[in-house]
Amino acid sequence: MAENLLQVNAYTPTLGIKSWAEDDRPREKLLLKGKAALSDAELIGILIGSGTTKLTAVDVGKLIMNGVGNDLNALAKLSVKELTKFDGIGEAKAITIVSALELGRRRKETAAAARTTITCSTDIYNYIKPHLLDLPHEEFWIILLNRANVVMKKICISSGGVAGTVADPKIIFKHALENLASSIILVHNHPSGNTKPSAADISLTKKVKEAGLLFDLPVLDHIIFTDNDYYSFADEGLL
């Protein structure tokens, strides 16, 4: 008898969201208690709208969050193809999730677009973070400053693969001279999360620094960016 009961329970379908108490339904909960009251899984449930025959939309959201270690930054790195590997997620729902996370990233980018004065390496990291966060490949950027160390412009010099990208000093100084910059900051990311500079990073920094002296365009810093940390050549006494 007990064995039969276990078998019945094993095949009992998950109750749909409509059968939940109103306070527990994601959309109603958002209206009643505000967006901050919802879990990440509940927000994903609202985005995808429906689940499967056995899973509610929130259950699917929980599966996704469990699959990325409950880390939204990890979720933001997933492609549409990777998201469709989760039960209940087709291409359309995957696109919806990717689009929502991209809007969040652009919001950070807009916030960083205001007039920015650079006073330390942390300022550089926070300024460039919206542009390099979650990237699966390397990019090399320059930040051009005026005499008051206010950002004039940021420019992506090159974009490469997972292992590296090439930055041409001639292109760097072409942009700096055309924009009448007073100084330059170099930034590139390491998707691996390793902040340690490579021999090529050190060599390039030295080359650009020496060229900058000829043009009266000092290189103030070179930041190696990762999602959770950074390395500053200036802070480490390598400039």
Secondary structure, 3 states (H helix, E strand, C coil): CHHHHHHHHHCCCCCCHHHCCHHHCHHHHHHHHCHHHCCHHHHHHHHHCCCCCCCCHHHHHHHHHHHCCCCHHHHHCCCHHHHCCCCCCCHHHHHHHHHHHHHHHHHHHHHCCCCCECCCHHHHHHHHHHHHCCCCCCEEEEEEECCCCEEEEEEEEEECCCCCCCCCHHHHHHHHHHCCCCEEEEEEECCCCCCCCCHHHHHHHHHHHHHHHHCCCCEEEEEEECCCCEEECCCCCCC
